Amino acid sequence: MAGVLDSVNQRTQLVGQNRLELLLFRLRGRQIYGINVFKVKEVLQCPKLYSMPNSRSVVRGVAHTRGETIPVIDLSMAIGLPGIPQEELPDSFVIITEYNRKTQGFLVTGVDRILNMNWEDILPPPKVAGKDIYLTAVTKIDDKLAEIIDVEKILSEVSPLQDDVAEDIRSKSAERAPGQLPVLVVDDSTVARRQLERCLTAIGMDVVMRNDGKQAHEFLMEITADGSKATDHFSMIISDVEMPEMDGYTLVTKIKSDPALSDLFVMLHTSLSGVFNKAMVKKVGADDFMAKFSPDELAERIMEIIDQN
């Protein structure tokens, strides 16, 4: 166990290889879950938790660690399972993560190991599972199904983000010339897609959506098969990084290596805000990077990009 905990922050150099490393953990029961190591800052034996008045029941308290005070969310409760009993907290673990420019801890019953995988082996959840599940993907590990939790969905319920664009920015967008080509949005999280669509439509942009890099690449190849270029169809593409089957880095590499697609402006828009090197974004040829999620900042940047191109 100590080897797993000590190595979490040292194994994040997989950019551009369509690979990832999953930190595997358990909640209550035998089901295995996974989280991308890119998003993990640290794993701790559950520290002392202090109650936080008026917080949601899934927030078990706050912990003081390395000079920070962070909320600790009971991941079992957040996805609709029974929470970890109070008497079991000392034997539990907290996975410290950074999502959407914020740091929080997720309370789990056990941490298993780190597994190096290919994104091609990470698949979307079965459609029969429905739309309101807390999963972005599934994969097979040792002949068992591991579930990758939609953390953005959980955080949007625990601590909703402001996703409305400010009125002054909306007014500024109304002064711009009409008739812009739509924006292609690529993200496996339903919450993230909804946030992006709300932001883009607020500044008068049409949106086309795809759920992962593979879908997006196949779509771009299809619409340019007639000899046209991607820039004839879209003003830009905004892509997540973590996605099943093909990640955002690999999508960028494929786009920039194809003459029919290479002129398309690509922004990587990801919750991997503070745990990876922005230089890696340039390494794969992305034109821009923005950490999720500030609707005003994103709206202004999109208008600036489109007006320049």
C-alpha positions as CSV (number, residue, x, y, z in Angstrom):
1,M,0.0,0.0,0.0
2,A,2.8,2.5,0.9
3,G,4.3,2.1,-2.6
4,V,1.0,3.0,-4.2
5,L,0.5,6.1,-2.0
6,D,4.1,7.3,-2.4
7,S,4.1,7.0,-6.2
8,V,0.8,8.7,-7.2
9,N,2.4,12.1,-7.9
10,Q,5.4,10.6,-9.8
11,R,3.7,8.8,-12.7
12,T,2.0,11.3,-14.9
13,Q,4.1,11.5,-18.0
14,L,1.8,9.7,-20.5
15,V,0.8,12.7,-22.6
16,G,0.2,12.0,-26.3
17,Q,0.3,8.2,-26.1
18,N,-3.4,7.7,-25.6
19,R,-2.6,6.1,-22.3
20,L,-3.5,6.8,-18.7
21,E,-2.9,5.5,-15.3
22,L,-5.8,4.7,-13.1
23,L,-5.7,4.8,-9.3
24,L,-8.0,1.9,-8.4
25,F,-10.0,2.1,-5.2
26,R,-13.1,0.7,-3.4
27,L,-16.1,2.1,-1.7
28,R,-18.4,-0.1,0.3
29,G,-18.4,-3.5,-1.3
30,R,-16.3,-5.4,-3.8
31,Q,-16.9,-3.1,-6.8
32,I,-13.7,-1.5,-8.2
33,Y,-13.6,2.1,-9.2
34,G,-10.9,4.2,-10.9
35,I,-9.7,7.8,-11.1
36,N,-7.1,9.2,-13.4
37,V,-3.8,9.7,-11.6
38,F,-3.5,13.1,-13.4
39,K,-6.2,14.4,-11.0
40,V,-4.7,13.0,-7.8
41,K,-2.5,15.2,-5.7
42,E,-2.1,12.8,-2.8
43,V,-3.6,9.8,-1.0
44,L,-3.9,9.9,2.8
45,Q,-5.1,7.7,5.6
46,C,-8.3,9.5,6.7
47,P,-7.2,12.5,8.9
48,K,-9.3,14.0,11.6
49,L,-12.4,15.6,10.0
50,Y,-14.0,18.7,11.4
51,S,-17.7,19.4,10.9
52,M,-18.7,22.2,8.5
53,P,-22.0,23.9,9.4
54,N,-24.7,24.0,6.7
55,S,-22.8,21.6,4.4
56,R,-24.5,18.9,2.5
57,S,-24.6,15.5,4.1
58,V,-22.2,14.0,1.6
59,V,-19.5,16.4,2.9
60,R,-18.2,14.5,5.9
61,G,-16.2,17.5,7.1
62,V,-13.0,19.4,6.4
63,A,-9.5,18.2,6.8
64,H,-6.3,20.3,7.4
65,T,-3.4,19.0,5.4
66,R,-0.2,20.6,4.1
67,G,-1.4,24.1,5.0
68,E,-4.8,23.7,3.2
69,T,-8.3,23.2,4.6
70,I,-10.2,21.0,2.1
71,P,-13.7,19.6,2.1
72,V,-13.9,15.8,2.2
73,I,-16.8,14.2,0.3
74,D,-18.0,10.7,1.1
75,L,-17.9,9.2,-2.4
76,S,-20.2,6.4,-1.5
77,M,-23.0,8.8,-0.4
78,A,-22.4,11.0,-3.5
79,I,-23.3,8.2,-5.9
80,G,-26.2,7.0,-3.9
81,L,-24.7,4.2,-1.7
82,P,-24.7,4.0,2.1
83,G,-22.0,6.2,3.6
84,I,-18.9,5.0,5.5
85,P,-19.9,4.6,9.2
86,Q,-18.2,7.0,11.6
87,E,-16.4,4.2,13.4
88,E,-14.7,3.1,10.1
89,L,-13.3,6.5,9.2
90,P,-9.9,5.9,10.9
91,D,-9.4,2.9,8.6
92,S,-10.5,4.7,5.5
93,F,-8.6,6.8,3.0
94,V,-8.9,10.3,1.4
95,I,-7.9,10.8,-2.2
96,I,-6.9,14.5,-2.6
97,T,-7.8,15.7,-6.0
98,E,-7.8,18.9,-8.1
99,Y,-10.8,19.5,-10.3
100,N,-12.0,22.7,-11.9
101,R,-9.5,24.8,-10.1
102,K,-10.6,23.5,-6.7
103,T,-9.0,21.0,-4.3
104,Q,-11.2,18.5,-2.5
105,G,-10.9,15.1,-0.9
106,F,-12.9,11.9,-1.7
107,L,-13.4,9.5,1.2
108,V,-13.1,5.8,0.1
109,T,-12.8,2.6,2.1
110,G,-9.7,1.3,0.4
111,V,-7.0,2.1,-2.2
112,D,-5.8,-0.8,-4.4
113,R,-3.1,0.0,-6.9
114,I,-2.1,2.1,-9.9
115,L,-2.7,0.5,-13.3
116,N,-1.2,1.7,-16.7
117,M,-3.9,1.4,-19.4
118,N,-4.7,2.4,-22.9
119,W,-7.6,4.8,-23.5
120,E,-8.9,2.4,-26.2
121,D,-9.7,0.0,-23.4
122,I,-11.7,2.6,-21.6
123,L,-15.3,2.4,-22.9
124,P,-18.4,4.6,-22.5
125,P,-21.0,3.2,-20.0
126,P,-23.6,0.9,-21.5
127,K,-26.5,2.8,-22.9
128,V,-28.9,0.7,-20.8
129,A,-27.4,2.2,-17.7
130,G,-29.4,5.4,-18.4
131,K,-28.5,9.1,-18.4
132,D,-28.4,9.9,-14.7
133,I,-25.6,7.5,-13.7
134,Y,-22.4,8.7,-12.0
135,L,-20.1,7.1,-14.6
136,T,-18.2,8.5,-17.5
137,A,-16.6,5.2,-18.5
138,V,-16.0,1.5,-17.7
139,T,-13.2,-0.9,-18.3
140,K,-12.3,-4.5,-17.6
141,I,-9.6,-5.3,-15.0
142,D,-8.8,-8.9,-14.1
143,D,-12.0,-10.0,-15.7
144,K,-14.0,-7.6,-13.5
145,L,-15.8,-4.4,-14.6
146,A,-14.2,-1.3,-13.1
147,E,-16.2,1.9,-13.1
148,I,-14.8,5.4,-13.7
149,I,-16.9,7.9,-11.8
150,D,-18.1,11.2,-13.3
151,V,-16.6,13.5,-10.7
152,E,-17.7,16.6,-12.5
153,K,-21.3,15.5,-12.1
154,I,-20.8,14.8,-8.4
155,L,-19.1,18.2,-7.8
156,S,-21.8,20.0,-9.7
157,E,-24.4,18.6,-7.3
158,V,-22.3,19.1,-4.1
159,S,-21.0,22.6,-5.0
160,P,-22.7,23.9,-8.2
161,L,-20.7,26.2,-10.4
162,Q,-21.9,29.5,-11.7
163,D,-22.4,28.7,-15.4
164,D,-24.1,31.9,-16.6
165,V,-22.2,34.3,-18.7
166,A,-22.2,37.9,-17.3
167,E,-24.5,40.4,-18.9
168,D,-21.8,42.7,-20.0
169,I,-20.1,39.9,-21.9
170,R,-23.4,38.9,-23.5
171,S,-23.8,42.5,-24.6
172,K,-20.4,42.5,-26.1
173,S,-21.1,39.4,-28.1
174,A,-24.3,41.0,-29.5
175,E,-22.1,43.7,-31.2
176,R,-20.1,41.1,-33.1
177,A,-20.7,40.2,-36.8
178,P,-23.3,37.4,-37.2
179,G,-22.9,34.2,-39.2
180,Q,-20.0,32.6,-37.4
181,L,-19.4,28.9,-38.0
182,P,-20.4,26.6,-35.1
183,V,-18.0,25.3,-32.5
184,L,-17.4,21.6,-32.1
185,V,-17.4,20.5,-28.4
186,V,-15.9,17.2,-27.4
187,D,-16.4,16.0,-23.8
188,D,-17.5,12.7,-22.2
189,S,-19.2,14.4,-19.2
190,T,-22.8,15.3,-19.7
191,V,-22.4,18.1,-17.1
192,A,-19.4,19.6,-18.9
193,R,-21.2,19.4,-22.3
194,R,-24.2,21.2,-20.8
195,Q,-22.0,23.9,-19.2
196,L,-20.2,24.5,-22.5
197,E,-23.4,24.6,-24.6
198,R,-24.9,27.2,-22.1
199,C,-21.8,29.3,-22.3
200,L,-21.5,29.2,-26.1
201,T,-25.1,29.8,-26.9
202,A,-25.0,32.8,-24.5
203,I,-22.6,34.5,-26.9
204,G,-24.5,33.6,-30.0
205,M,-22.6,30.5,-31.1
206,D,-24.1,27.3,-32.5
207,V,-22.7,24.1,-31.0
208,V,-22.1,20.6,-32.3
209,M,-21.3,18.0,-29.7
210,R,-19.4,14.7,-29.7
211,N,-18.8,12.5,-26.6
212,D,-15.2,11.5,-27.1
213,G,-12.1,11.9,-29.3
214,K,-12.8,8.9,-31.5
215,Q,-16.3,10.1,-32.3
216,A,-15.0,13.6,-33.0
217,H,-12.2,12.4,-35.3
218,E,-14.5,10.1,-37.3
219,F,-16.9,13.0,-37.6
220,L,-14.3,15.4,-38.9
221,M,-13.0,12.8,-41.4
222,E,-16.5,12.2,-42.6
223,I,-17.4,15.9,-43.2
224,T,-14.0,16.6,-45.0
225,A,-14.2,13.5,-47.2
226,D,-15.6,15.7,-50.0
227,G,-12.3,17.6,-50.2
228,S,-13.3,20.4,-47.9
229,K,-11.4,21.5,-44.8
230,A,-12.5,21.4,-41.2
231,T,-12.3,25.2,-41.2
232,D,-15.1,25.2,-43.8
233,H,-17.4,23.7,-41.2
234,F,-16.3,24.9,-37.8
235,S,-14.8,28.0,-36.3
236,M,-12.9,26.0,-33.6
237,I,-13.0,22.9,-31.5
238,I,-13.1,22.7,-27.7
239,S,-12.0,19.4,-26.4
240,D,-11.7,17.7,-23.0
241,V,-8.5,15.7,-22.3
242,E,-9.8,12.7,-20.5
243,M,-12.2,10.7,-22.7
244,P,-12.8,7.0,-23.3
245,E,-11.4,5.3,-26.5
246,M,-9.4,8.4,-27.6
247,D,-8.2,11.1,-25.3
248,G,-7.9,14.8,-26.2
249,Y,-4.1,14.7,-26.6
250,T,-4.4,12.0,-29.2
251,L,-7.3,13.8,-30.9
252,V,-5.1,16.9,-31.2
253,T,-2.2,14.9,-32.6
254,K,-4.5,13.4,-35.3
255,I,-6.0,16.7,-36.2
256,K,-2.7,18.6,-36.5
257,S,-1.1,15.8,-38.7
258,D,-4.0,15.8,-41.2
259,P,-3.8,18.6,-43.9
260,A,-7.6,18.7,-44.1
261,L,-7.9,19.3,-40.3
262,S,-4.7,21.0,-39.3
263,D,-5.9,24.6,-39.7
264,L,-8.7,24.1,-37.2
265,F,-8.1,26.0,-33.9
266,V,-8.0,23.5,-31.0
267,M,-8.5,24.5,-27.4
268,L,-8.1,21.9,-24.7
269,H,-10.5,22.6,-21.9
270,T,-9.9,20.4,-19.0
271,S,-10.4,19.9,-15.2
272,L,-6.7,18.8,-15.1
273,S,-5.9,22.3,-14.0
274,G,-3.0,22.1,-11.5
275,V,-1.5,18.6,-11.8
276,F,0.1,18.6,-15.3
277,N,2.5,20.8,-17.2
278,K,1.0,23.2,-19.7
279,A,4.1,22.6,-21.9
280,M,2.6,19.1,-22.6
281,V,-0.4,20.8,-24.3
282,K,2.0,22.5,-26.7
283,K,3.9,19.2,-27.2
284,V,0.9,17.7,-29.0
285,G,0.2,20.9,-31.0
286,A,-2.9,22.3,-29.3
287,D,-3.5,26.0,-30.0
288,D,-4.8,26.9,-26.6
289,F,-5.5,25.6,-23.1
290,M,-8.0,26.6,-20.5
291,A,-8.8,25.0,-17.1
292,K,-12.5,24.3,-16.4
293,F,-14.7,26.1,-15.6
294,S,-15.1,29.9,-15.7
295,P,-17.9,30.8,-18.1
296,D,-16.9,34.5,-18.4
297,E,-13.3,33.7,-19.0
298,L,-14.1,31.1,-21.5
299,A,-16.7,33.2,-23.3
300,E,-14.3,36.1,-23.7
301,R,-11.5,33.9,-24.9
302,I,-13.7,32.2,-27.5
303,M,-14.8,35.6,-28.9
304,E,-11.2,36.7,-29.0
305,I,-10.1,33.5,-30.9
306,I,-12.9,33.6,-33.4
307,D,-12.4,37.3,-34.1
308,Q,-8.7,36.7,-34.7
309,N,-9.3,33.8,-37.1
